[in-house]
């Protein structure tokens, strides 16, 4: 009876946070932790993922500095050039762009800046905007599980290296499986939904004059420092990858490193932010005003509250979980991906989901291959139509083709997202069996 009450508390906190939206997801998670404590669940600071939060903060600081220097605008400009070369194939190219930008930056928030471009190019090419927008949003979420500087991947590396899985091998599996999965899902997505000329919602909006004509190409000139900021950030990523590889047990170029991997990533990213601020002559206080900084710090609070909430309950019942789920996961390893899939929809973060569930999965005897292959499933943030980039895509599509259905779950993102994750998990088992 007490367990049922505690599960209700966790679910109620998550649903309340999702309903309030934005940073309130973290607020509600903290309130849920308080209520769990009052029911007798031990609450400890050890369940707070400070390493994950620290990495997110440091990476966001560097990206925010790059945005202030004009670097993000420059990346969007490059993306727009690529997309406009093949407007009829926007459904294939849009997710490639958002996947690459997220892998590069380590945060899916970069998709915000590309969504308006995708919507415009789709209309210019006569393509139903829901097709490229939906798979582009999904691709930006899945790329988190392939970015060398994302908190989720870094946490995964810390779990897998002691089990003999090298950082580069693991990253190669993530990069290949998610990229190919996104392409396969994009191909199928290109056939979803009616063409615009046959869509009654679009025709109604067209008749009412609420659909804006495509605005055409945007005249853009990179500001001074934009390219430099992008290069500094790229160098920082390469240094992170090189250092993480050098200190790994499999390579072992640096024995007993004085700076562990997580701490090194934070320091390198903060150093990159410093270099961008100095070289691009930024006023440091203006970096706090960027949209990336605000959304990134909001994400930190969300991870703090939600991951703390989930980990607190799971750790309290870890022995029972081991006893009940151990044989099931051994006999049906793919079930881990299913658990991660639905947990991600509630925990609202790839890093939070990984932190809350993967240590428990490994503790009950799940193999390293299963954990690596199933990792892509933590990207199922699209199930509930409340994620910021998902809502932004709906708002930016004035044709009405990208929409949330009457039954909540029947929205434009559910099929592309489920397909992409299914493909990624299957490919993860395939590539992982060879590479790790």
Secondary structure, DSSP 8 states (H G I E B T S, - for coil): -HHHHHHHHHHHHHHHHHHH-TTHHHHHHHHHHHHHHHTT----GGGS-HHHHHHHHHHHHHHHHHHHTTHHHHHHHHHHHHHHHTGGGHHHHHHHHHHHHHHHHS-GGGHHHHHHHHHHHHHHTT--HHHHHHHHHHHHHHGGGG-TTSHHHHHHHHHHGGGT--HHHHHHHHHHHHHHHHHHHHHHHTTSS--GGG-HHHHHHHHHT-S------------TTHHHHHHHHHHHHHHHHHHHHHTSTTT-SSSS-SS-HHHHHHHHHHHHHHHHHHHTT--HHHHTTSHHHHHHHHHHHHHHHHHHHHHHHHHHTHHHHHHHHHHHHHH-TTHHHHHHHHHHHHH--HHHHHHHHHHHHHHTT--HHHHHHHGGGGG-TTSSTT-HHHHHHHHH-TTS-S---TTSS-STTHHHHHHHHHHHHHHHHHHHHHH-
